[in-house]
Amino acid sequence: MIRYPLASTSWDEKELAAIQKVVDSGIFTMGKEVAEFERQFADYVGSRYCVMVNSGSSANLIATAALFYTKKNALQKGDEVIVPAVSWPTTYYPLYQYGLKMKFVDIDPHTLNYDLNALRDAVTENTKMIMCVNLLGNPNDFGAIREIASEHNIILIEDNCESLGATYDNKQAGTFGVMGTYSSFFSHHISTMEGGMVVTDDEELYHVLLSLRAHGWTRNLPKFNQVCGEKSDDAFEESFRFVLPGYNVRPVEMSGAIGQEQIKKLPSFVEERRKNAELFQKLFGGHRYFDIQKEISSSSWFGFALIIKEEAPFDRGQVVKLLEQNGIDTRPIVAGNFTKNEVVQWFDHEISGDLKNANHIDRNGFFIGNHHFDISEQLHAIYKLLDGME
């Protein structure tokens, strides 16, 4: 038995000490520890602002919501948004919940991100926004996508929940659109128990996000802000003043304190993941029965995708069974072709093209985990196991 999990803890005594510090303080709700982590995270990715929430899913929710409450170029119910056919459900659910029309577009069979020709063909005069999802650590081709968006005055937003630390042209993924979202769930590049972040350079969006995160009230806004203008100096009056239809998706102080320790380690985490990826590419690149994900610019390698070639003498079920029998965790490539799911019946949507690549991934693709430490022994063992299949 190889015993190779999908993910592993990245905590040590520093994270435990951070938790104890919060326990000793007696203040557990969102406060100074969260604020400090937001500052550090914004510095790391190179954005002006960061808003931490309780999950990457909530990050997508308030990012989508914020675009409805800006004073200029706000989205409206029924606006068309292009989405990739392969992603996680909470990429799509906020768009549904805000009444946006989703147009599903095929992915590239090698990068697993947008098929750029399919994306260009899908854009119409009705397209208001492109949702970019950087899949399994791999950034999209933002040179091409920003060109498409700028030609048609289209809003660009990034779901970067799987790709913290990835870069395109030396710029952090998640910072190419008006907003980018991240996740700090256990299996992701950093872990804060649960957690998510939204980054932006736009001050108005930042202020809207601050209000939406906590009930739509004014309490967390600066005195002069772009949501309600000027706040009263009467703290009692402002304590329960509600200006937007918001949520309660605040993180807890423990998550902020843990995040400060994790962000210090993130560069080394990403470096180790990339070292592991070099070996993975060497072993499986050009394999007779498996294709692997093609890196765009510099991936942070969330996991390792393997796509069974049509000519292989076995199917995915046989491969997954063999791996599981040997203690190796596997998963589908995110959610495969999401349009196959029954939940799509509730969406206002259309499908652009035939999604042939998403269907191929859905039938033949799976991924195994990557980790923040040396896994060369495990990768060699997995290669030996799969290379022996006939």
C-alpha positions as CSV (number, residue, x, y, z in Angstrom):
1,M,0.0,0.0,0.0
2,I,1.4,3.4,-1.0
3,R,-1.1,5.4,1.1
4,Y,-1.1,8.6,-0.8
5,P,-3.8,11.1,0.4
6,L,-5.3,13.9,-1.7
7,A,-4.1,16.5,0.8
8,S,-2.2,16.8,4.0
9,T,-1.9,19.2,6.9
10,S,0.5,22.2,6.6
11,W,0.3,23.2,10.2
12,D,2.9,22.9,12.9
13,E,3.3,24.5,16.4
14,K,3.1,28.0,15.0
15,E,-0.5,27.6,13.9
16,L,-1.4,26.0,17.2
17,A,0.2,28.9,19.0
18,A,-1.8,31.3,16.8
19,I,-5.0,29.6,17.8
20,Q,-4.1,29.7,21.5
21,K,-3.3,33.4,21.2
22,V,-6.8,34.1,20.0
23,V,-8.3,31.8,22.8
24,D,-6.3,33.7,25.4
25,S,-7.6,37.0,24.0
26,G,-11.2,36.1,24.6
27,I,-12.1,37.8,21.3
28,F,-13.2,35.2,18.6
29,T,-15.2,37.1,16.1
30,M,-13.7,39.0,13.2
31,G,-11.2,41.6,14.4
32,K,-7.6,42.7,14.4
33,E,-6.1,39.3,13.4
34,V,-8.3,39.0,10.3
35,A,-7.4,42.6,9.4
36,E,-3.7,41.9,9.7
37,F,-4.0,38.8,7.6
38,E,-6.0,40.7,4.9
39,R,-3.1,43.3,4.8
40,Q,-0.5,40.5,4.4
41,F,-2.5,38.6,1.8
42,A,-3.0,41.8,-0.3
43,D,0.7,42.4,-0.1
44,Y,1.5,38.9,-1.2
45,V,-0.6,38.9,-4.3
46,G,0.0,42.6,-5.1
47,S,-3.5,44.0,-4.7
48,R,-4.6,47.1,-3.0
49,Y,-7.4,45.5,-1.0
50,C,-8.3,42.1,0.5
51,V,-11.5,41.0,2.2
52,M,-11.5,37.8,4.1
53,V,-14.6,35.7,4.4
54,N,-15.5,32.2,5.8
55,S,-14.9,30.2,2.5
56,G,-13.9,30.4,-1.1
57,S,-17.6,29.8,-1.9
58,S,-18.6,32.9,0.0
59,A,-15.8,34.8,-1.7
60,N,-17.4,34.0,-5.1
61,L,-20.8,35.0,-3.7
62,I,-19.9,38.5,-2.5
63,A,-17.7,39.1,-5.5
64,T,-20.7,38.4,-7.8
65,A,-23.0,40.4,-5.6
66,A,-20.7,43.4,-5.4
67,L,-20.9,43.9,-9.2
68,F,-24.7,44.7,-8.8
69,Y,-24.1,47.6,-6.4
70,T,-21.5,49.7,-8.1
71,K,-22.5,53.2,-9.3
72,K,-21.1,52.6,-12.8
73,N,-21.5,49.6,-15.2
74,A,-23.3,47.5,-12.6
75,L,-24.5,44.1,-13.7
76,Q,-28.3,43.5,-14.0
77,K,-30.4,40.4,-13.8
78,G,-30.4,38.6,-17.2
79,D,-26.9,39.8,-18.2
80,E,-24.9,37.2,-20.0
81,V,-21.8,35.7,-18.3
82,I,-19.4,33.3,-20.0
83,V,-18.3,30.4,-17.8
84,P,-16.0,27.4,-18.5
85,A,-17.8,24.0,-18.7
86,V,-15.4,22.5,-16.1
87,S,-15.4,24.0,-12.6
88,W,-16.7,23.7,-9.1
89,P,-20.4,24.4,-8.4
90,T,-19.8,27.5,-6.4
91,T,-18.3,29.1,-9.5
92,Y,-21.8,29.0,-10.9
93,Y,-24.3,29.2,-8.0
94,P,-23.8,32.9,-7.2
95,L,-24.4,33.7,-10.9
96,Y,-27.6,31.7,-10.8
97,Q,-28.6,33.3,-7.4
98,Y,-28.3,36.8,-8.9
99,G,-30.2,36.0,-12.1
100,L,-27.4,36.1,-14.5
101,K,-27.5,34.0,-17.7
102,M,-24.6,31.6,-18.0
103,K,-23.1,30.6,-21.3
104,F,-21.0,27.5,-21.0
105,V,-17.9,27.3,-23.1
106,D,-15.5,24.4,-23.8
107,I,-12.1,24.0,-22.2
108,D,-8.8,23.3,-23.9
109,P,-8.0,19.5,-23.5
110,H,-4.4,20.2,-22.6
111,T,-4.5,23.2,-20.3
112,L,-7.9,22.4,-18.8
113,N,-8.7,26.2,-18.9
114,Y,-10.7,28.0,-21.6
115,D,-10.4,26.9,-25.2
116,L,-9.5,30.3,-26.5
117,N,-11.1,29.8,-29.9
118,A,-14.3,28.6,-28.3
119,L,-14.2,31.6,-26.0
120,R,-13.9,34.1,-28.8
121,D,-16.7,32.4,-30.7
122,A,-19.0,32.6,-27.6
123,V,-18.6,36.4,-27.1
124,T,-21.5,38.4,-28.4
125,E,-22.8,42.0,-28.0
126,N,-24.8,40.6,-25.0
127,T,-21.7,39.4,-23.1
128,K,-21.2,41.4,-20.0
129,M,-18.7,39.4,-18.1
130,I,-16.2,36.5,-18.4
131,M,-15.6,34.3,-15.4
132,C,-12.1,32.9,-15.5
133,V,-11.4,29.8,-13.5
134,N,-7.7,28.9,-13.0
135,L,-8.0,25.1,-12.8
136,L,-5.8,22.9,-10.6
137,G,-3.2,25.6,-10.1
138,N,-2.9,26.6,-13.7
139,P,-3.4,30.2,-14.7
140,N,-5.4,31.1,-17.8
141,D,-3.8,32.8,-20.8
142,F,-4.6,36.3,-19.6
143,G,-2.8,37.9,-22.5
144,A,-5.4,36.5,-24.9
145,I,-8.3,36.8,-22.5
146,R,-7.7,40.4,-21.5
147,E,-7.5,41.2,-25.2
148,I,-10.9,39.6,-25.8
149,A,-12.4,41.4,-22.8
150,S,-11.0,44.8,-23.7
151,E,-12.2,44.6,-27.3
152,H,-15.8,44.2,-26.2
153,N,-15.7,46.1,-22.9
154,I,-16.4,43.0,-20.9
155,I,-15.9,42.6,-17.1
156,L,-13.3,40.0,-16.2
157,I,-13.4,38.3,-12.8
158,E,-11.3,35.3,-11.6
159,D,-12.1,32.3,-9.5
160,N,-8.6,31.5,-8.3
161,C,-9.6,29.2,-5.4
162,E,-7.5,26.4,-6.7
163,S,-4.5,28.4,-7.9
164,L,-3.0,30.6,-5.1
165,G,0.6,31.3,-5.9
166,A,0.3,30.7,-9.7
167,T,1.6,33.5,-11.9
168,Y,1.1,34.6,-15.5
169,D,3.9,36.8,-16.8
170,N,5.2,37.2,-13.3
171,K,1.9,38.6,-12.0
172,Q,-0.2,36.7,-9.5
173,A,-3.2,34.8,-10.7
174,G,-6.3,36.3,-9.2
175,T,-5.2,39.9,-9.9
176,F,-6.1,40.1,-13.7
177,G,-9.8,40.9,-13.3
178,V,-11.7,43.5,-11.4
179,M,-11.8,41.0,-8.5
180,G,-10.2,37.6,-7.8
181,T,-11.3,35.0,-5.3
182,Y,-9.2,32.5,-3.2
183,S,-9.9,29.6,-0.8
184,S,-8.0,28.6,2.3
185,F,-9.8,25.3,2.8
186,F,-7.8,22.3,4.2
187,S,-6.9,20.8,0.8
188,H,-5.7,24.1,-0.8
189,H,-2.4,25.9,-0.9
190,I,-2.8,27.4,2.6
191,S,-5.3,26.3,5.2
192,T,-7.1,28.5,7.8
193,M,-9.6,25.8,8.9
194,E,-12.2,27.3,6.5
195,G,-11.7,30.6,4.7
196,G,-11.7,32.6,1.5
197,M,-10.5,35.9,0.2
198,V,-11.5,38.5,-2.4
199,V,-8.9,40.9,-3.7
200,T,-9.4,44.0,-5.8
201,D,-7.7,47.3,-6.7
202,D,-11.1,49.1,-7.0
203,E,-11.9,51.1,-3.9
204,E,-15.7,51.2,-4.5
205,L,-15.8,47.4,-4.9
206,Y,-13.8,47.1,-1.7
207,H,-16.2,49.2,0.2
208,V,-19.2,47.3,-1.2
209,L,-17.5,44.0,-0.3
210,L,-17.0,45.2,3.3
211,S,-20.6,45.9,3.7
212,L,-21.9,42.8,2.0
213,R,-19.7,40.6,4.2
214,A,-21.4,41.7,7.4
215,H,-25.2,42.1,7.0
216,G,-25.0,45.0,4.5
217,W,-24.4,47.4,7.4
218,T,-22.2,50.5,7.6
219,R,-20.3,49.5,10.7
220,N,-17.1,48.2,9.0
221,L,-17.0,51.0,6.4
222,P,-14.6,53.9,6.7
223,K,-16.2,57.3,7.6
224,F,-15.9,58.5,4.0
225,N,-16.8,55.7,1.7
226,Q,-18.3,54.9,-1.7
227,V,-21.4,53.1,-0.4
228,C,-23.2,55.6,1.8
229,G,-21.0,58.6,1.4
230,E,-20.2,59.9,4.9
231,K,-21.0,58.0,8.1
232,S,-22.3,59.7,11.2
233,D,-19.9,60.2,14.1
234,D,-22.6,58.7,16.3
235,A,-21.5,55.2,16.8
236,F,-24.8,54.2,18.3
237,E,-26.7,55.5,15.2
238,E,-24.3,53.7,12.8
239,S,-24.3,50.4,14.8
240,F,-27.4,49.0,13.1
241,R,-27.6,51.0,9.9
242,F,-28.2,48.7,6.8
243,V,-27.5,50.0,3.3
244,L,-27.1,46.8,1.2
245,P,-28.8,43.4,1.2
246,G,-25.8,41.6,2.6
247,Y,-24.9,38.4,4.3
248,N,-23.0,37.1,7.4
249,V,-20.0,35.5,5.8
250,R,-17.4,36.9,8.3
251,P,-14.4,34.7,9.2
252,V,-13.4,34.1,12.8
253,E,-10.2,35.5,14.4
254,M,-8.6,32.1,14.6
255,S,-8.7,31.9,10.8
256,G,-7.0,35.3,10.5
257,A,-4.3,34.4,13.0
258,I,-3.6,31.0,11.3
259,G,-3.5,32.8,8.0
260,Q,-0.7,35.0,9.1
261,E,1.4,31.9,9.8
262,Q,0.4,30.2,6.6
263,I,1.2,33.2,4.4
264,K,4.8,33.2,5.7
265,K,5.2,29.6,4.5
266,L,3.3,30.0,1.2
267,P,6.4,30.7,-0.9
268,S,8.1,27.5,0.2
269,F,4.8,25.5,-0.2
270,V,4.6,26.6,-3.8
271,E,8.3,25.9,-4.4
272,E,7.9,22.4,-3.2
273,R,4.8,21.8,-5.3
274,R,6.6,23.0,-8.4
275,K,9.5,20.6,-7.6
276,N,7.1,17.8,-7.3
277,A,5.5,18.9,-10.6
278,E,8.9,18.7,-12.4
279,L,9.1,15.0,-11.5
280,F,5.5,14.4,-12.4
281,Q,6.0,15.9,-15.8
282,K,9.2,14.0,-16.4
283,L,7.5,10.7,-15.5
284,F,4.1,11.1,-17.3
285,G,4.9,13.6,-20.1
286,G,4.5,11.8,-23.4
287,H,3.1,8.7,-21.8
288,R,1.5,6.2,-24.2
289,Y,-1.7,6.0,-22.3
290,F,-2.0,9.2,-20.3
291,D,-2.1,12.9,-21.1
292,I,-1.3,15.5,-18.4
293,Q,-2.2,19.1,-17.9
294,K,-0.1,21.6,-19.9
295,E,1.2,24.4,-17.8
296,I,0.5,28.0,-18.8
297,S,3.2,30.4,-17.5
298,S,3.8,29.2,-14.0
299,S,1.3,26.9,-12.3
300,S,1.1,26.4,-8.5
301,W,0.1,22.8,-9.1
302,F,-2.9,22.2,-6.9
303,G,-2.9,18.6,-8.0
304,F,-1.9,16.4,-11.0
305,A,-4.4,15.7,-13.7
306,L,-4.2,12.5,-15.7
307,I,-6.4,12.0,-18.8
308,I,-6.7,8.5,-20.2
309,K,-6.1,8.4,-24.0
310,E,-8.8,7.0,-26.2
311,E,-6.5,4.2,-27.4
312,A,-5.7,3.0,-23.8
313,P,-6.7,-0.7,-23.2
314,F,-8.4,0.2,-20.0
315,D,-11.0,2.7,-18.8
316,R,-11.1,5.2,-15.9
317,G,-13.0,2.9,-13.6
318,Q,-10.3,0.3,-13.8
319,V,-7.6,2.9,-13.1
320,V,-9.4,4.4,-10.2
321,K,-10.1,1.0,-8.7
322,L,-6.4,0.1,-8.9
323,L,-5.3,3.3,-7.3
324,E,-7.8,3.0,-4.5
325,Q,-6.7,-0.6,-3.8
326,N,-3.2,0.8,-3.3
327,G,-4.2,3.6,-0.9
328,I,-4.1,6.4,-3.5
329,D,-6.8,9.0,-3.3
330,T,-8.3,10.2,-6.6
331,R,-11.0,12.6,-7.6
332,P,-12.7,13.7,-10.9
333,I,-11.1,16.8,-12.5
334,V,-13.0,19.3,-10.4
335,A,-16.7,18.5,-11.3
336,G,-16.0,17.3,-14.9
337,N,-18.5,18.7,-17.5
338,F,-20.8,20.6,-15.1
339,T,-23.6,20.8,-17.5
340,K,-24.4,17.1,-17.1
341,N,-25.6,17.8,-13.5
342,E,-29.3,17.9,-12.8
343,V,-28.9,21.2,-11.0
344,V,-28.4,23.0,-14.3
345,Q,-32.1,22.7,-15.1
346,W,-32.5,25.6,-12.6
347,F,-30.0,27.9,-14.4
348,D,-30.8,30.4,-17.1
349,H,-28.1,29.2,-19.4
350,E,-27.1,28.1,-22.9
351,I,-24.2,25.9,-24.2
352,S,-21.8,27.4,-26.7
353,G,-20.6,24.7,-29.1
354,D,-20.5,20.9,-28.4
355,L,-18.2,20.8,-25.2
356,K,-16.4,17.9,-26.7
357,N,-13.3,18.5,-24.7
358,A,-15.2,18.9,-21.4
359,N,-17.0,15.6,-22.2
360,H,-13.7,13.9,-22.9
361,I,-12.3,15.1,-19.5
362,D,-15.6,14.1,-17.8
363,R,-15.3,10.5,-19.1
364,N,-11.5,10.0,-18.9
365,G,-10.0,12.5,-16.5
366,F,-9.0,12.3,-12.8
367,F,-6.5,13.8,-10.6
368,I,-4.2,12.9,-7.7
369,G,-3.0,15.2,-5.0
370,N,0.1,17.3,-4.7
371,H,1.7,18.3,-1.5
372,H,4.0,21.0,0.1
373,F,6.8,18.5,0.7
374,D,8.9,16.0,-1.3
375,I,6.7,13.2,-2.7
376,S,9.2,11.8,-5.2
377,E,9.0,8.3,-3.7
378,Q,5.2,8.3,-4.0
379,L,5.2,9.6,-7.5
380,H,7.7,7.0,-8.7
381,A,5.5,4.3,-7.1
382,I,2.3,5.7,-8.8
383,Y,4.1,5.8,-12.1
384,K,5.2,2.2,-11.7
385,L,1.7,1.1,-10.9
386,L,0.0,2.9,-13.8
387,D,2.7,2.2,-16.3
388,G,2.2,-1.5,-15.7
389,M,-1.4,-1.4,-16.7
390,E,-2.3,-3.2,-20.0
